[in-house]
């Protein structure tokens, strides 16, 4: 077995994403008045969201983050309430830190985060949605230069995680469909671990051009069996939101759902379920919120980053499993941690 690389480089990505969590905090204190609103008493999630003018996606980005920071908590009635720590961010608390945090309230990132929370995204879409298809228009990933930059930017993460993922998802003879497979490393590593199986890498054409170059490199790596991987991969260009997906035994959705809002995720789960043969498996590799929606902090920071650059956010395992069940799949209780604050969950299609 290919040994998992060590150490876990999660501290690097945590420091990077903490910037977005800081922007959430400043926006909550000084531009949305979250803490002053709750100083009058706990509120349910719908009531607090309505009071602050927040849609579902920004609310589910902001409030789990503030809970992870231990500034808010869910009370026994399921309402959001201030913690003793959170009261330091209200003006009537003596002493308080509203003046101190206020020194950074006009930071451009904090101001823009407040705008995006109130608007559920940037006022000008092309200023904020960097890599996600918008409506009926072309995908940004159809631009060869942007596609190459983004795909290669993710390559280091995929190189690190893909052997760990391949070692933990099912070993079987059959076919793997890697949707929005990007670099292709997850596919290549799984084929290396399953030498009698085949795979389809499904993505935008410009992305697949980079994937093919990386497959050439992978095939020449000198690792046992790597040279034979190339002949077992099919590159299939398309749009996962609209195009028919090929039938498969396993479907891998790695860092995929988190780019999209809840209704799109539900639709994708249904499309993916339809592509599975009876007994097939849908595997998701992603960073997951706690089902209690109160962290972990590394994931809520990541969710804030995704909120900034995509149409999505991080979701809890419970949310994923509800989509699986809604698509007539059988969710499993299995959770397999990998690295970089990611993990695996999966569901099975009934025979």
VEXDREN-2710 file (C-alpha; in Angstrom, 1 decimal):
% VEXDREN-2710
k/r/px/py/pz
1/UNK/0.0/0.0/0.0
2/UNK/1.2/3.5/-0.8
3/UNK/1.9/5.1/2.6
4/UNK/0.0/8.2/3.6
5/UNK/2.3/11.2/3.6
6/UNK/3.1/12.8/6.9
7/UNK/2.7/15.2/8.6
8/UNK/-0.8/16.4/8.0
9/UNK/-0.4/19.9/6.5
10/UNK/-3.7/21.1/7.9
11/UNK/-2.1/23.9/10.0
12/UNK/-1.1/25.6/6.7
13/UNK/-4.6/25.7/5.3
14/UNK/-6.1/26.6/8.7
15/UNK/-3.9/29.7/8.9
16/UNK/-4.9/30.6/5.4
17/UNK/-8.6/30.2/6.0
18/UNK/-8.6/32.0/9.4
19/UNK/-8.6/35.3/7.5
20/UNK/-12.1/34.6/6.3
21/UNK/-13.3/33.7/9.8
22/UNK/-11.9/37.0/11.1
23/UNK/-13.9/38.8/8.4
24/UNK/-17.0/37.0/9.6
25/UNK/-16.4/38.1/13.1
26/UNK/-15.9/41.7/12.3
27/UNK/-19.0/41.7/10.0
28/UNK/-21.1/40.1/12.7
29/UNK/-20.0/42.6/15.5
30/UNK/-19.9/45.8/13.6
31/UNK/-22.0/45.6/10.4
32/UNK/-24.8/43.0/11.2
33/UNK/-25.2/43.7/15.0
34/UNK/-25.5/40.0/15.7
35/UNK/-24.4/40.4/19.3
36/UNK/-26.6/43.4/20.1
37/UNK/-29.6/41.6/18.6
38/UNK/-29.0/38.6/20.8
39/UNK/-28.3/40.6/23.9
40/UNK/-32.1/40.9/24.3
41/UNK/-32.4/37.1/24.5
42/UNK/-32.0/33.9/22.4
43/UNK/-33.7/33.6/19.0
44/UNK/-34.4/30.7/16.8
45/UNK/-32.3/30.4/13.6
46/UNK/-35.2/31.5/11.4
47/UNK/-36.1/34.4/13.6
48/UNK/-32.5/35.6/13.9
49/UNK/-31.9/35.2/10.2
50/UNK/-35.1/37.2/9.4
51/UNK/-34.2/39.9/11.9
52/UNK/-30.7/40.3/10.3
53/UNK/-31.9/39.9/6.7
54/UNK/-29.9/36.8/6.0
55/UNK/-30.7/34.1/3.6
56/UNK/-30.0/30.4/4.4
57/UNK/-26.5/30.2/2.9
58/UNK/-25.0/33.2/4.7
59/UNK/-26.8/32.3/7.9
60/UNK/-25.4/28.8/7.8
61/UNK/-22.0/30.2/7.1
62/UNK/-22.0/32.8/9.9
63/UNK/-23.7/31.2/12.8
64/UNK/-21.8/27.9/13.0
65/UNK/-18.6/29.9/12.8
66/UNK/-19.6/32.1/15.7
67/UNK/-20.5/29.0/17.7
68/UNK/-17.1/27.5/16.8
69/UNK/-15.5/30.6/18.2
70/UNK/-17.5/30.0/21.4
71/UNK/-19.3/33.3/21.1
72/UNK/-22.7/31.8/20.4
73/UNK/-24.3/28.6/21.5
74/UNK/-27.4/26.6/20.8
75/UNK/-29.6/26.4/23.9
76/UNK/-31.8/23.6/25.0
77/UNK/-34.7/24.9/22.9
78/UNK/-32.5/25.0/19.8
79/UNK/-32.2/28.7/19.8
80/UNK/-29.0/30.8/19.3
81/UNK/-27.8/32.5/22.4
82/UNK/-24.9/34.6/23.6
83/UNK/-22.2/32.8/25.6
84/UNK/-20.5/34.6/28.5
85/UNK/-17.6/35.1/26.1
86/UNK/-19.9/36.6/23.4
87/UNK/-21.2/39.2/25.9
88/UNK/-17.8/40.9/25.7
89/UNK/-18.9/42.0/22.2
90/UNK/-22.0/43.9/23.4
91/UNK/-21.8/47.6/24.3
92/UNK/-23.6/47.2/27.7
93/UNK/-21.1/44.7/29.0
94/UNK/-18.5/46.2/31.3
95/UNK/-15.8/45.8/30.2
96/UNK/-16.2/45.0/26.5
97/UNK/-14.1/44.6/23.4
98/UNK/-16.4/46.3/20.9
99/UNK/-14.1/49.3/20.7
100/UNK/-11.0/47.1/20.3
101/UNK/-12.5/45.0/17.5
102/UNK/-13.9/48.2/16.0
103/UNK/-10.3/49.3/15.2
104/UNK/-10.5/46.8/12.3
105/UNK/-14.2/47.2/11.4
106/UNK/-13.4/49.2/8.2
107/UNK/-11.0/46.7/6.9
108/UNK/-11.9/46.2/3.2
109/UNK/-12.3/42.4/3.6
110/UNK/-14.6/42.9/6.6
111/UNK/-16.7/45.5/4.8
112/UNK/-17.0/43.2/1.7
113/UNK/-17.8/40.2/3.9
114/UNK/-20.7/42.2/5.4
115/UNK/-22.0/43.0/1.9
116/UNK/-21.7/39.4/0.8
117/UNK/-23.6/38.2/3.8
118/UNK/-26.4/40.6/3.3
119/UNK/-26.6/40.0/-0.4
120/UNK/-25.8/36.2/-0.3
121/UNK/-22.8/36.8/-2.5
122/UNK/-21.0/39.8/-4.2
123/UNK/-23.1/42.6/-5.7
124/UNK/-21.2/42.0/-8.9
125/UNK/-21.1/38.3/-9.6
126/UNK/-17.9/38.4/-11.7
127/UNK/-16.1/40.0/-8.7
128/UNK/-16.7/37.1/-6.4
129/UNK/-17.7/33.8/-8.1
130/UNK/-14.3/32.8/-9.3
131/UNK/-14.6/29.2/-10.5
132/UNK/-18.3/28.3/-10.6
133/UNK/-20.7/28.2/-13.6
134/UNK/-23.3/30.9/-13.5
135/UNK/-26.7/30.2/-14.9
136/UNK/-26.9/29.3/-18.6
137/UNK/-23.6/31.1/-19.3
138/UNK/-20.3/29.4/-19.9
139/UNK/-18.3/28.0/-17.1
140/UNK/-15.2/30.1/-15.9
141/UNK/-13.4/26.8/-16.1
142/UNK/-13.8/26.8/-19.9
143/UNK/-11.2/29.5/-20.1
144/UNK/-7.9/27.7/-20.7
145/UNK/-5.7/30.1/-18.8
146/UNK/-8.0/30.3/-15.7
147/UNK/-8.6/26.5/-15.8
148/UNK/-4.9/25.7/-15.9
149/UNK/-4.1/28.1/-13.1
150/UNK/-6.9/26.8/-10.8
151/UNK/-6.4/23.1/-11.6
152/UNK/-2.7/23.3/-11.0
153/UNK/-3.3/25.3/-7.9
154/UNK/-5.2/22.4/-6.5
155/UNK/-2.8/19.8/-7.6
156/UNK/-0.6/19.8/-4.5
157/UNK/-3.6/19.2/-2.3
158/UNK/-4.9/16.4/-4.6
159/UNK/-1.5/14.7/-4.7
160/UNK/-1.4/14.6/-1.0
161/UNK/-4.9/13.5/-0.3
162/UNK/-5.5/11.1/-3.2
163/UNK/-3.5/8.1/-2.0
164/UNK/-5.2/8.4/1.4
165/UNK/-8.7/8.5/-0.3
166/UNK/-7.8/5.6/-2.6
167/UNK/-6.7/3.5/0.4
168/UNK/-10.1/4.1/2.2
169/UNK/-12.8/3.8/-0.5
170/UNK/-14.0/0.5/-1.7
171/UNK/-11.6/-1.9/-3.4
172/UNK/-13.6/-3.7/-6.2
173/UNK/-13.6/-4.7/-9.8
174/UNK/-15.7/-2.3/-11.7
175/UNK/-15.9/1.3/-12.9
176/UNK/-15.3/4.6/-11.1
177/UNK/-16.8/7.8/-12.2
178/UNK/-14.9/10.8/-10.8
179/UNK/-17.2/13.8/-11.3
180/UNK/-15.5/17.2/-11.6
181/UNK/-12.4/15.2/-11.1
182/UNK/-10.0/18.1/-11.8
183/UNK/-6.4/17.0/-11.6
184/UNK/-7.5/13.3/-11.9
185/UNK/-5.2/12.2/-9.1
186/UNK/-8.0/10.6/-7.1
187/UNK/-8.9/8.5/-10.2
188/UNK/-5.3/7.6/-10.9
189/UNK/-4.6/6.5/-7.3
190/UNK/-7.8/4.4/-7.2
191/UNK/-6.9/2.7/-10.4
192/UNK/-3.4/2.0/-9.1
193/UNK/-5.1/0.3/-6.1
194/UNK/-7.6/-1.6/-8.2
195/UNK/-5.6/-2.9/-11.2
196/UNK/-8.5/-4.7/-12.9
197/UNK/-10.9/-1.7/-12.8
198/UNK/-11.6/1.2/-15.2
199/UNK/-12.6/4.9/-14.6
200/UNK/-14.1/7.9/-16.3
201/UNK/-12.9/11.4/-15.4
202/UNK/-15.7/13.8/-16.0
203/UNK/-15.0/17.6/-16.1
204/UNK/-14.9/20.6/-18.4
205/UNK/-12.8/20.2/-21.5
206/UNK/-10.2/22.8/-20.5
207/UNK/-9.8/21.0/-17.1
208/UNK/-9.4/17.6/-18.8
209/UNK/-6.5/19.0/-20.9
210/UNK/-4.6/19.6/-17.7
211/UNK/-5.7/16.3/-16.3
212/UNK/-4.3/14.5/-19.3
213/UNK/-0.9/16.1/-18.8
214/UNK/-0.9/15.1/-15.2
215/UNK/-1.8/11.5/-16.2
216/UNK/1.2/11.4/-18.5
217/UNK/3.4/12.5/-15.6
218/UNK/1.8/10.0/-13.3
219/UNK/2.3/7.2/-15.8
220/UNK/6.0/8.0/-16.0
221/UNK/6.5/8.1/-12.2
222/UNK/8.0/4.6/-12.0
223/UNK/5.6/3.4/-9.3
224/UNK/4.6/-0.2/-9.8
225/UNK/1.5/-0.3/-12.1
226/UNK/1.4/3.4/-12.8
227/UNK/2.3/2.9/-16.5
228/UNK/-0.8/0.8/-17.0
229/UNK/-3.2/3.3/-15.4
230/UNK/-3.3/5.4/-18.5
231/UNK/-5.0/2.8/-20.7
232/UNK/-7.8/2.4/-18.2
233/UNK/-8.9/6.0/-18.0
234/UNK/-11.5/7.7/-20.2
235/UNK/-11.8/11.5/-20.3
236/UNK/-15.3/12.7/-20.7
237/UNK/-16.0/16.4/-21.1
238/UNK/-19.4/17.7/-20.0
239/UNK/-21.6/19.7/-17.6
240/UNK/-22.5/17.7/-14.5
241/UNK/-25.6/19.9/-14.0
242/UNK/-27.2/19.1/-17.3
243/UNK/-25.4/16.3/-19.2
244/UNK/-26.2/12.6/-18.9
245/UNK/-23.7/10.8/-16.7
246/UNK/-22.4/7.4/-17.6
247/UNK/-23.5/4.4/-15.6
248/UNK/-20.9/3.4/-12.9
249/UNK/-20.2/1.2/-9.9
250/UNK/-18.6/3.9/-7.8
251/UNK/-19.1/7.6/-8.1
252/UNK/-16.6/10.0/-6.4
253/UNK/-17.5/13.5/-5.5
254/UNK/-14.4/15.1/-4.1
255/UNK/-14.6/18.8/-3.0
256/UNK/-17.6/19.1/-5.2
257/UNK/-20.8/19.7/-3.3
258/UNK/-19.3/22.5/-1.3
259/UNK/-19.3/24.8/-4.4
260/UNK/-23.1/24.8/-4.6
261/UNK/-26.2/26.0/-2.6
262/UNK/-28.4/23.5/-1.0
263/UNK/-31.0/23.1/-3.8
264/UNK/-28.2/22.3/-6.3
265/UNK/-26.7/19.8/-4.0
266/UNK/-30.0/18.0/-3.7
267/UNK/-30.3/17.9/-7.4
268/UNK/-26.7/16.7/-7.8
269/UNK/-27.3/13.9/-5.3
270/UNK/-30.3/12.7/-7.4
271/UNK/-28.3/12.9/-10.7
272/UNK/-25.5/10.9/-9.1
273/UNK/-27.8/8.3/-7.7
274/UNK/-29.3/7.8/-11.2
275/UNK/-25.8/7.2/-12.6
276/UNK/-25.1/4.4/-10.1
277/UNK/-25.8/0.8/-11.0
278/UNK/-27.8/-1.3/-8.4
279/UNK/-25.4/-1.9/-5.5
280/UNK/-23.3/1.1/-6.5
281/UNK/-21.7/3.5/-4.1
282/UNK/-21.6/7.3/-3.9
283/UNK/-18.5/8.5/-2.0
284/UNK/-18.0/12.1/-0.9
285/UNK/-14.7/13.5/0.2
286/UNK/-15.0/16.9/1.8
287/UNK/-14.7/19.0/5.0
288/UNK/-17.8/18.5/7.1
289/UNK/-19.5/20.7/9.7
290/UNK/-20.5/19.1/13.0
291/UNK/-24.1/17.9/12.9
292/UNK/-24.6/20.2/15.8
293/UNK/-23.6/23.1/13.6
294/UNK/-21.1/24.5/16.1
295/UNK/-17.8/23.8/14.4
296/UNK/-15.2/22.6/14.0
297/UNK/-13.4/26.0/13.7
298/UNK/-11.1/24.9/10.9
299/UNK/-14.2/23.9/8.8
300/UNK/-16.2/27.0/9.6
301/UNK/-13.3/29.1/8.4
302/UNK/-13.2/27.0/5.3
303/UNK/-16.9/27.5/4.9
304/UNK/-16.4/31.2/5.0
305/UNK/-13.7/31.0/2.3
306/UNK/-16.1/28.9/0.1
307/UNK/-18.9/31.4/0.7
308/UNK/-16.5/34.1/-0.5
309/UNK/-15.5/32.4/-3.8
310/UNK/-18.3/30.0/-4.7
311/UNK/-22.0/29.6/-4.5
312/UNK/-21.7/27.1/-1.7
313/UNK/-20.4/26.5/1.8
314/UNK/-19.4/23.5/4.0
315/UNK/-22.2/21.2/5.0
316/UNK/-22.7/18.8/7.9
317/UNK/-22.8/15.0/7.4
318/UNK/-26.4/15.1/8.4
319/UNK/-27.2/17.4/5.5
320/UNK/-25.4/15.1/3.0
321/UNK/-27.2/12.1/4.4
322/UNK/-30.5/13.8/4.0
323/UNK/-29.7/14.4/0.3
324/UNK/-28.6/10.8/-0.1
325/UNK/-31.9/9.5/1.4
326/UNK/-33.9/11.9/-0.7
327/UNK/-32.2/10.4/-3.8
328/UNK/-33.3/6.9/-2.7
329/UNK/-29.8/6.0/-1.6
330/UNK/-29.0/4.2/1.7
331/UNK/-26.6/6.4/3.7
332/UNK/-24.1/4.6/5.8
333/UNK/-23.0/5.8/9.3
334/UNK/-19.3/5.5/8.3
335/UNK/-17.1/8.6/8.7
336/UNK/-13.5/8.1/7.7
337/UNK/-11.1/11.0/8.5
338/UNK/-8.4/11.7/5.9
339/UNK/-6.2/14.8/6.3
340/UNK/-6.3/18.6/5.8
341/UNK/-9.6/18.6/7.8
342/UNK/-11.3/16.4/5.2
343/UNK/-13.1/13.1/5.5
344/UNK/-15.1/10.5/3.6
345/UNK/-18.7/9.5/3.9
346/UNK/-20.7/7.2/1.5
347/UNK/-24.1/5.8/0.5
348/UNK/-25.2/2.7/-1.3
349/UNK/-27.8/2.3/-4.1
350/UNK/-30.2/-0.6/-3.2
351/UNK/-29.9/-3.8/-5.3
END
